[in-house]
Amino acid sequence: MPIELIAGLSFDTNEKVLRDAFLPYGEILEVRVIVNRASGLSKGFGFVQFASESDAVNALKEMDGRSLDGRNIRVNFANTRARPNSAPPRPSPSFWPNKPINID
């Protein structure tokens, strides 16, 4: 499911406002405005997850650079990160072509 990073948000923008702004572009699965844990204030960015890639692409085209709560927002696809509990893939033995493989 495509996730969009929304940057440049007003510190007053909440999840309802963000959802309402992106809802015309398709089905939304989740909206998050990132807040400071200590103060509870917005950090000025958030995420919108769409149900389909075509809706996400359309929203990106239409909303990037638009004004929301008095600020011009920037919209990009978010980079995905590996989950903290997932181990990186192990290289295959062919990764070391000149080393012998000992199988006991």
C-alpha positions in Angstrom: 0.0 0.0 0.0 1.5 3.3 -1.1 2.4 5.8 1.7 3.0 9.5 1.1 5.1 11.7 3.2 3.6 15.1 3.8 6.1 17.7 4.8 5.8 21.4 5.6 2.6 21.0 7.7 1.4 23.8 9.9 2.0 23.0 13.6 -1.8 23.3 13.9 -2.7 20.7 11.3 -4.1 17.5 12.9 -5.0 14.1 11.5 -8.6 15.1 10.7 -7.5 18.1 8.7 -4.9 16.0 6.8 -7.4 13.2 6.1 -10.1 15.7 4.9 -7.6 17.3 2.5 -6.5 14.0 0.9 -9.9 12.2 1.0 -11.1 13.5 -2.4 -8.2 11.6 -4.1 -9.2 8.1 -3.0 -9.7 5.6 -0.1 -7.4 6.3 2.8 -6.3 3.5 5.1 -4.3 5.6 7.7 -3.3 9.1 8.5 -0.6 10.1 11.0 0.7 13.5 12.0 4.0 13.0 13.8 4.2 14.8 17.2 6.9 15.5 19.8 6.4 13.0 22.6 7.3 15.5 25.3 5.3 18.5 24.1 2.6 16.8 22.1 3.1 19.4 19.4 3.3 18.5 15.7 6.7 18.2 14.2 5.4 19.6 10.9 5.1 16.3 8.9 2.9 13.3 8.6 1.9 10.3 6.5 -1.1 9.3 4.4 -1.6 5.7 3.3 -3.8 5.1 0.3 -5.5 1.9 -0.6 -4.4 2.0 -4.2 -1.3 3.3 -5.9 -3.2 5.2 -8.6 -5.0 7.2 -5.9 -1.7 7.9 -4.2 -0.1 9.1 -7.5 -3.1 11.3 -8.2 -3.0 12.8 -4.7 0.7 13.5 -5.1 0.2 15.3 -8.4 -2.7 17.4 -7.1 -1.5 18.2 -3.5 2.2 18.8 -3.9 2.8 22.5 -3.4 -0.8 23.3 -2.4 -1.7 25.4 0.6 -3.0 23.6 3.7 -3.7 25.5 6.9 -1.7 28.5 5.5 1.4 26.5 4.6 2.5 25.1 1.2 3.0 21.4 1.7 5.4 19.0 0.0 4.2 15.6 -0.9 6.4 12.6 -1.8 6.3 8.9 -1.6 7.7 7.8 1.7 10.8 5.5 1.8 10.1 2.2 3.4 12.4 0.8 6.1 13.0 -2.7 7.2 11.3 -3.7 10.4 13.7 -3.6 13.4 13.1 -7.3 14.1 13.9 -8.5 10.6 17.4 -9.7 9.9 19.1 -8.7 6.7 19.3 -11.4 4.1 22.4 -13.6 4.3 24.7 -13.6 1.3 24.7 -16.8 -0.7 28.0 -18.9 -0.8 28.5 -17.7 -4.4 29.0 -14.2 -2.9 32.6 -15.5 -2.0 33.5 -17.2 -5.3 37.2 -17.9 -4.4 36.7 -19.3 -0.9 36.0 -23.0 -0.4 32.8 -24.0 1.2 33.1 -26.4 4.2 30.0 -28.3 4.9 30.2 -30.6 7.9 
